[in-house]
Amino acid sequence: MNYQECLNWIHSRLKFGIKPGLERMLWMLNELGNPQNNLSAVHIVGTNGKGSTTSYLQHIFSQAGYHVGTFTSPYIVDFRERISIDGEMISEPDFVTLVEKVKPIVDALDKMPDFEAATEFEVITVLMFEYFGHQHPVDIAFIEAGMGGLYDSTNVFKALAVICPSIGLDHQAVLGETYKEIAAQKVGVLKEGVPFIYASEREDVVEVFEKNAQQNKSQTYRLNKDFHVTLHKGGFDYTSQTVRMTNVRLSMKGEHQVSNASLVITAALLLSEDYPKVDEKSIRQGLLQTKWAGRTELMAPNVMIDGAHNNESITALVDVLKSYKDKNIHILLAAINTKPVDSMLSILSQVAPVQVTSFDYPTALNLTDYPKGYHRVQKWQDWLDEIDEQSEKDFYIITGSLYFISQVRQELLSRQPRQNKEK
C-alpha cells in the first residue's frame, strides 16, 4: 500500500459510525501484543481545552529533553498530525508500515461474528498505541480522548495522571443531557491511585469528580482550591501549597488558556518526580513556545481563526475578543449540524454582528438551516476576499467547526507570500 491507499482505507471506516465500547479495541490490541501496556502516558479528557493542554505538555517535556508522543483530534492541515512525536507528525513511510501491520487485524475483526466492525477512530487509536508502544517508543505520551472517556477508544491504559480542562454540554446524544452525566463519562477513565487534575466551578461536576476519585483512591487537584492563578498584564502568577511561579507568560490568548496552563503546571510538577529534567525553566519556556493551529490563531495582525464549536468555547472566544473592542469586529461562522447553533450565535452576537456560511463537509450546516436574522455568505472564500489586512481599525474573526477552520487556514496560507507561509 502507498500512503494515499492507507489514508483511503482508514477513511472508509467512517461508514461504521461512532460505537462507544472497548471490546473491539481490547481484542485488536491483544492481537498486537498489547502495546498500550508499554506506555507511560497522561490521559487528557474534557469538553474544551484538550488540544491546548496536550500541546502545552508536549512543549514542556520536549523542552526538558524527553521524547514525547501526542495523540490529538481532529487534525487541522494533515491527517498525520494526530500521531506526532516531539511536535513532528508521523512520517508517511512510518504510517504505511503501521497500517500494513494493523490492517490484517482490523480485517480479521470484520469477519468475526461476535464483534461489530471497528470504527475509524478505533483504528486510528490502535495505530497510535502500536506506534508509541512498539514501533517508535517514547519517554512519555499525552493522549487526548476522543468523545467522552469511560467508553472512549483511548480508555485502555492506566495513566500517570488524568487532566480535565473543562466540562460542557456537547455530544449530548452520546454522553448524556446534563453536566453531571457528561462529567461521569469524562472521569470514567480514572483508574485506582491515578491523580486527577481539573478545573470546574460547577458544584454538580465537582461532586461527580470528587466521588469518583474517592472511590478510586485518587488524589485530586482542583483549580481555585488546591492551586490558584492571579492574572496581571502580560502574564499570570501560579501558586500551590508548595510552589509559586510569578509572571508566567503564554503566547495563546484568553483566560481559558491561563486555566489550561495552570492545570499543565500542576501536572508537570507532579510528573517531575519521575521526569526530573522537567523544572521551572522548561515549564516557562514550554508554555511560552506553545501555539496551537486553529485556536485563537492570528493569520495576520488583524485576522484570527478559532475553532470554537460549542457554547463554552464560543464564550471563551468572546472573552478573547473583548481585548479588540476598540476595533470594528467582523465575524464569520460555520458549524456542523449537531451543534447548538442558535445559542452559539446568540453568545457571539454580544461582540459584533455575525455572518454565517457553509462549507464542503458531510455534516456542515446548510445555509438555509441557520436561524433568521444573520447575513448568509454564499461562499466563504468571497468573505475572505473582502478582508483588508492593512486596516488598523478592522479585526476579522473566522470561527466555528474545526473542520471549517482547517479549510479556511489552508486557504489563507495559500494566499500568503511564499516566505511568510508556515512550514
C-alpha positions as CSV (number, residue, x, y, z in Angstrom):
1,M,0.0,0.0,0.0
2,N,1.1,3.6,-0.6
3,Y,0.3,6.5,1.8
4,Q,-2.9,7.6,0.0
5,E,-4.2,4.0,-0.1
6,C,-3.6,3.7,3.6
7,L,-5.5,7.0,4.2
8,N,-8.4,5.9,2.0
9,W,-8.7,2.7,3.9
10,I,-8.8,4.4,7.2
11,H,-11.4,6.9,6.0
12,S,-13.5,4.1,4.6
13,R,-14.1,3.1,8.2
14,L,-16.2,6.2,8.7
15,K,-19.2,4.3,7.4
16,F,-19.2,2.3,10.7
17,G,-20.0,5.5,12.6
18,I,-19.4,6.0,16.3
19,K,-19.7,3.0,18.6
20,P,-18.8,3.5,22.3
21,G,-17.3,0.5,23.9
22,L,-13.9,-1.1,24.5
23,E,-14.4,-4.7,23.4
24,R,-13.2,-4.2,19.8
25,M,-10.2,-2.1,21.0
26,L,-9.1,-4.7,23.6
27,W,-9.3,-7.5,21.0
28,M,-7.3,-5.7,18.4
29,L,-4.6,-4.6,20.9
30,N,-4.3,-8.1,22.3
31,E,-3.6,-9.4,18.8
32,L,-0.8,-6.8,18.6
33,G,0.7,-7.9,21.9
34,N,-1.0,-5.1,24.0
35,P,1.3,-2.2,23.1
36,Q,-0.7,0.2,25.3
37,N,0.8,-1.6,28.3
38,N,4.3,-0.4,27.3
39,L,3.3,3.3,27.5
40,S,3.9,5.8,30.2
41,A,1.2,8.3,29.4
42,V,-1.1,11.0,30.6
43,H,-4.8,11.0,29.7
44,I,-6.5,14.3,28.7
45,V,-10.3,14.4,28.8
46,G,-12.9,17.1,28.8
47,T,-15.1,19.1,26.5
48,N,-12.8,22.0,25.5
49,G,-9.1,22.7,26.0
50,K,-7.8,19.1,25.4
51,G,-5.7,20.1,22.4
52,S,-4.2,23.2,24.0
53,T,-3.4,21.2,27.2
54,T,-1.8,18.4,25.2
55,S,0.3,20.9,23.2
56,Y,1.5,22.7,26.4
57,L,2.6,19.4,27.9
58,Q,4.4,18.3,24.7
59,H,6.3,21.6,24.6
60,I,7.3,21.4,28.2
61,F,8.5,17.8,28.1
62,S,10.3,18.2,24.8
63,Q,11.9,21.4,26.1
64,A,13.2,19.3,29.1
65,G,14.8,16.8,26.7
66,Y,12.3,14.0,26.7
67,H,11.0,12.0,23.7
68,V,7.3,12.9,23.7
69,G,4.3,11.4,21.8
70,T,1.0,13.1,21.3
71,F,-2.4,11.8,20.1
72,T,-4.8,14.6,19.2
73,S,-8.0,15.1,17.1
74,P,-9.1,16.4,14.8
75,Y,-6.3,17.5,12.5
76,I,-6.0,21.0,11.0
77,V,-3.8,20.6,8.0
78,D,-2.6,17.0,7.7
79,F,-4.2,13.7,8.9
80,R,-0.8,12.6,10.3
81,E,-0.8,15.4,12.9
82,R,-2.9,13.2,15.0
83,I,0.1,11.0,15.8
84,S,3.1,13.0,16.5
85,I,6.5,12.8,18.3
86,D,8.2,15.9,19.6
87,G,5.8,18.0,17.7
88,E,6.6,16.4,14.3
89,M,3.8,14.3,12.7
90,I,4.4,10.7,11.8
91,S,6.3,10.3,8.5
92,E,4.5,8.8,5.5
93,P,6.8,5.7,5.4
94,D,6.2,5.0,9.1
95,F,2.5,5.5,8.6
96,V,2.4,3.0,5.8
97,T,4.4,0.4,7.8
98,L,2.0,0.9,10.7
99,V,-1.1,0.5,8.6
100,E,0.2,-2.6,6.9
101,K,0.7,-4.2,10.4
102,V,-2.6,-3.2,11.8
103,K,-4.9,-3.7,8.7
104,P,-4.9,-7.6,8.8
105,I,-6.1,-7.5,12.4
106,V,-8.8,-5.0,11.6
107,D,-9.9,-7.1,8.6
108,A,-10.0,-10.2,10.8
109,L,-12.2,-8.4,13.3
110,D,-14.6,-7.5,10.5
111,K,-15.2,-11.3,9.9
112,M,-15.8,-12.2,13.5
113,P,-19.5,-12.9,14.2
114,D,-19.2,-11.8,17.9
115,F,-17.9,-8.3,17.1
116,E,-19.0,-5.3,15.1
117,A,-16.6,-3.8,12.7
118,A,-14.0,-1.3,14.0
119,T,-14.7,2.4,13.5
120,E,-12.4,4.9,12.0
121,F,-11.5,6.4,15.4
122,E,-10.8,2.9,16.9
123,V,-8.5,2.1,14.0
124,I,-6.6,5.4,14.4
125,T,-6.3,4.8,18.2
126,V,-4.9,1.3,17.6
127,L,-2.4,2.7,15.2
128,M,-1.3,5.2,17.8
129,F,-0.8,2.7,20.6
130,E,1.1,0.4,18.3
131,Y,3.3,3.3,17.1
132,F,4.2,4.6,20.6
133,G,4.2,1.2,22.3
134,H,6.1,-0.9,19.8
135,Q,7.2,0.8,16.6
136,H,8.6,4.1,17.9
137,P,8.7,4.1,21.7
138,V,8.6,7.4,23.6
139,D,9.6,8.5,27.1
140,I,6.0,9.8,27.7
141,A,2.8,10.2,25.7
142,F,0.0,12.7,26.1
143,I,-3.2,11.1,24.8
144,E,-6.3,13.1,24.1
145,A,-9.6,11.3,24.5
146,G,-12.0,11.4,21.6
147,M,-15.6,11.6,22.8
148,G,-16.3,11.1,26.4
149,G,-14.0,8.9,28.4
150,L,-15.5,5.8,30.1
151,Y,-16.3,4.1,26.8
152,D,-13.8,6.1,24.6
153,S,-11.4,4.1,22.5
154,T,-8.5,5.6,24.3
155,N,-9.6,4.2,27.7
156,V,-7.4,1.1,27.6
157,F,-4.4,2.1,29.7
158,K,-3.6,3.2,33.2
159,A,-2.4,6.8,33.1
160,L,0.3,8.5,35.1
161,A,-2.3,11.3,35.6
162,V,-5.7,12.4,34.2
163,I,-6.3,16.0,33.3
164,C,-9.8,17.6,32.6
165,P,-9.7,21.2,31.5
166,S,-13.5,21.7,31.2
167,I,-16.9,20.1,31.2
168,G,-19.6,21.5,28.8
169,L,-22.8,20.4,27.1
170,D,-21.5,18.7,23.9
171,H,-22.2,15.3,22.2
172,Q,-25.2,15.0,24.4
173,A,-26.8,12.3,22.3
174,V,-23.9,10.0,23.3
175,L,-22.7,11.3,26.6
176,G,-25.8,12.4,28.4
177,E,-28.0,15.5,28.7
178,T,-26.7,17.0,31.9
179,Y,-23.3,18.3,33.2
180,K,-23.3,15.5,35.8
181,E,-23.9,12.8,33.2
182,I,-21.1,14.2,30.9
183,A,-18.7,14.6,33.9
184,A,-19.3,11.0,34.8
185,Q,-18.3,9.9,31.3
186,K,-15.2,12.0,31.3
187,V,-13.9,11.0,34.7
188,G,-14.7,7.4,33.8
189,V,-11.1,7.0,32.6
190,L,-9.8,7.4,36.1
191,K,-8.0,4.3,37.5
192,E,-7.1,3.4,41.1
193,G,-4.5,5.7,42.6
194,V,-4.1,8.0,39.5
195,P,-4.0,11.7,40.3
196,F,-6.8,13.8,38.8
197,I,-6.2,17.4,37.9
198,Y,-9.2,19.5,36.8
199,A,-10.9,22.9,36.5
200,S,-14.6,23.4,37.2
201,E,-16.7,25.9,39.1
202,R,-19.9,23.8,38.8
203,E,-20.6,22.1,42.1
204,D,-22.6,19.3,40.4
205,V,-19.5,18.5,38.3
206,V,-17.1,18.8,41.3
207,E,-19.4,16.3,43.2
208,V,-19.1,13.7,40.4
209,F,-15.4,14.2,40.1
210,E,-14.6,14.0,43.8
211,K,-16.8,11.0,44.4
212,N,-15.2,9.1,41.6
213,A,-11.7,10.0,42.8
214,Q,-12.6,8.9,46.3
215,Q,-13.8,5.5,45.0
216,N,-10.5,5.1,43.1
217,K,-8.3,6.3,46.0
218,S,-7.1,9.1,43.7
219,Q,-5.7,12.4,44.8
220,T,-7.5,15.4,43.2
221,Y,-6.0,18.8,42.3
222,R,-8.6,21.4,41.6
223,L,-8.1,24.9,40.2
224,N,-9.0,27.6,42.7
225,K,-8.9,25.1,45.6
226,D,-5.5,23.3,45.5
227,F,-3.8,25.8,43.2
228,H,-4.5,29.3,42.1
229,V,-3.7,31.8,39.4
230,T,-3.6,35.6,39.6
231,L,-3.9,37.4,36.3
232,H,-2.0,40.6,35.5
233,K,-0.9,42.5,32.5
234,G,1.3,40.3,30.3
235,G,1.0,37.1,32.3
236,F,-0.1,35.4,35.5
237,D,1.2,34.1,38.8
238,Y,0.7,30.4,39.8
239,T,0.5,29.4,43.4
240,S,0.1,26.0,45.1
241,Q,0.8,24.8,48.6
242,T,4.4,24.2,47.7
243,V,5.2,26.2,44.6
244,R,4.9,29.8,43.5
245,M,5.8,30.9,39.9
246,T,5.4,34.6,39.1
247,N,4.9,36.3,35.7
248,V,4.3,33.1,33.7
249,R,3.6,34.1,30.1
250,L,1.7,32.5,27.3
251,S,1.6,33.0,23.5
252,M,-2.0,31.8,23.3
253,K,-4.7,34.3,24.2
254,G,-7.6,34.1,26.6
255,E,-8.3,33.5,30.3
256,H,-9.3,29.9,29.4
257,Q,-5.7,29.4,28.3
258,V,-4.4,30.5,31.7
259,S,-6.8,28.0,33.2
260,N,-5.4,25.2,30.9
261,A,-1.8,26.3,31.6
262,S,-2.4,26.1,35.4
263,L,-3.5,22.5,35.1
264,V,-0.5,21.8,33.0
265,I,1.9,23.3,35.5
266,T,0.3,21.2,38.3
267,A,0.7,18.1,36.2
268,A,4.2,18.9,35.2
269,L,5.3,19.4,38.8
270,L,3.7,16.1,39.8
271,L,5.3,14.2,37.0
272,S,8.7,15.8,37.6
273,E,9.2,13.2,40.4
274,D,9.6,10.6,37.6
275,Y,10.8,13.1,35.0
276,P,13.4,15.1,36.9
277,K,14.6,17.2,33.9
278,V,11.2,19.0,34.0
279,D,11.9,22.1,36.0
280,E,10.6,25.7,36.3
281,K,12.7,26.8,33.3
282,S,11.3,24.1,31.0
283,I,7.8,24.8,32.2
284,R,8.1,28.5,31.5
285,Q,9.7,28.1,28.1
286,G,7.3,25.3,27.0
287,L,4.3,27.3,27.9
288,L,5.6,30.4,26.1
289,Q,6.5,28.5,23.0
290,T,3.2,26.8,22.6
291,K,0.9,27.7,19.7
292,W,-2.0,25.6,18.6
293,A,-3.1,25.8,15.0
294,G,-6.7,26.9,14.5
295,R,-7.2,28.1,18.1
296,T,-7.2,31.9,18.5
297,E,-4.5,31.8,15.8
298,L,-3.6,35.1,14.2
299,M,-3.1,34.6,10.5
300,A,-2.4,38.3,10.1
301,P,-2.2,41.1,12.7
302,N,-6.0,41.7,12.3
303,V,-7.2,38.2,11.2
304,M,-7.9,35.4,13.7
305,I,-9.2,31.9,13.2
306,D,-10.6,29.9,16.1
307,G,-12.3,26.5,16.2
308,A,-15.0,27.5,18.7
309,H,-17.6,24.8,18.1
310,N,-19.9,24.8,21.2
311,N,-21.3,27.2,23.7
312,E,-18.4,27.0,26.1
313,S,-15.7,27.6,23.5
314,I,-17.7,30.4,21.9
315,T,-17.9,32.0,25.4
316,A,-14.1,31.7,25.7
317,L,-13.7,33.3,22.3
318,V,-16.0,36.2,23.3
319,D,-13.7,36.8,26.3
320,V,-10.7,37.0,23.9
321,L,-12.5,39.4,21.5
322,K,-13.1,41.8,24.3
323,S,-9.5,42.9,24.0
324,Y,-10.3,44.1,20.5
325,K,-13.3,46.1,21.5
326,D,-11.8,49.3,20.0
327,K,-11.9,47.7,16.6
328,N,-14.6,47.1,14.0
329,I,-15.1,43.4,14.5
330,H,-16.2,41.2,11.6
331,I,-17.3,37.7,12.4
332,L,-17.9,34.7,10.1
333,L,-19.1,31.4,11.5
334,A,-19.8,27.9,10.0
335,A,-20.9,25.0,12.1
336,I,-21.8,21.3,11.7
337,N,-25.4,20.2,12.2
338,T,-25.0,18.6,15.6
339,K,-24.1,21.9,17.4
340,P,-26.3,24.3,19.4
341,V,-26.1,27.0,16.7
342,D,-28.8,29.2,18.0
343,S,-27.2,29.7,21.3
344,M,-23.7,29.9,19.8
345,L,-24.8,32.7,17.5
346,S,-26.6,34.5,20.3
347,I,-23.4,34.5,22.5
348,L,-21.2,35.6,19.7
349,S,-23.5,38.4,18.7
350,Q,-22.7,40.1,22.0
351,V,-19.5,41.2,20.4
352,A,-20.5,42.2,16.9
353,P,-22.9,41.2,14.1
354,V,-22.3,37.6,12.9
355,Q,-22.4,36.4,9.4
356,V,-22.9,32.7,8.7
357,T,-21.8,30.4,5.9
358,S,-21.5,26.7,4.9
359,F,-18.6,24.6,3.7
360,D,-17.8,21.4,2.0
361,Y,-18.2,18.7,4.7
362,P,-20.8,15.9,5.0
363,T,-22.3,17.3,8.2
364,A,-21.9,21.0,7.6
365,L,-25.0,23.0,8.4
366,N,-26.8,24.2,5.2
367,L,-27.2,27.9,4.8
368,T,-31.0,27.6,4.9
369,D,-30.8,25.9,8.3
370,Y,-29.3,28.8,10.2
371,P,-31.7,30.9,12.3
372,K,-33.2,34.0,10.8
373,G,-31.5,37.4,11.4
374,Y,-28.0,36.5,10.3
375,H,-26.5,37.5,7.0
376,R,-25.8,34.5,4.9
377,V,-22.5,34.3,2.9
378,Q,-22.9,32.0,-0.1
379,K,-19.2,31.4,-0.5
380,W,-16.8,31.9,2.4
381,Q,-13.9,32.4,0.1
382,D,-15.6,35.6,-1.1
383,W,-15.8,36.8,2.5
384,L,-12.0,36.3,2.8
385,D,-11.6,38.4,-0.4
386,E,-13.1,41.4,1.5
387,I,-10.5,41.3,4.3
388,D,-8.3,44.3,4.5
389,E,-5.1,43.1,6.3
390,Q,-3.7,46.7,6.2
391,S,-6.6,48.1,8.2
392,E,-5.8,49.3,11.7
393,K,-9.5,49.8,12.6
394,D,-10.9,46.4,11.5
395,F,-10.5,43.0,13.1
396,Y,-11.7,39.8,11.4
397,I,-12.5,36.5,13.1
398,I,-13.5,33.3,11.4
399,T,-14.8,30.6,13.8
400,G,-16.9,27.5,14.2
401,S,-16.3,23.9,13.3
402,L,-12.6,22.8,13.3
403,Y,-13.3,21.1,10.0
404,F,-14.2,24.5,8.6
405,I,-11.3,26.2,10.3
406,S,-9.0,23.6,8.7
407,Q,-10.2,24.7,5.2
408,V,-10.0,28.4,6.0
409,R,-6.5,28.1,7.4
410,Q,-5.2,26.3,4.3
411,E,-6.9,28.9,2.1
412,L,-5.4,31.8,4.0
413,L,-1.9,30.2,3.9
414,S,-2.2,29.7,0.2
415,R,-2.8,33.4,-0.3
416,Q,0.3,34.5,1.7
417,P,3.6,35.2,0.0
418,R,5.8,32.1,0.0
419,Q,8.4,33.4,2.5
420,N,5.6,34.0,5.1
421,K,4.0,30.6,4.9
422,E,4.3,28.3,7.8
423,K,6.1,25.0,7.2
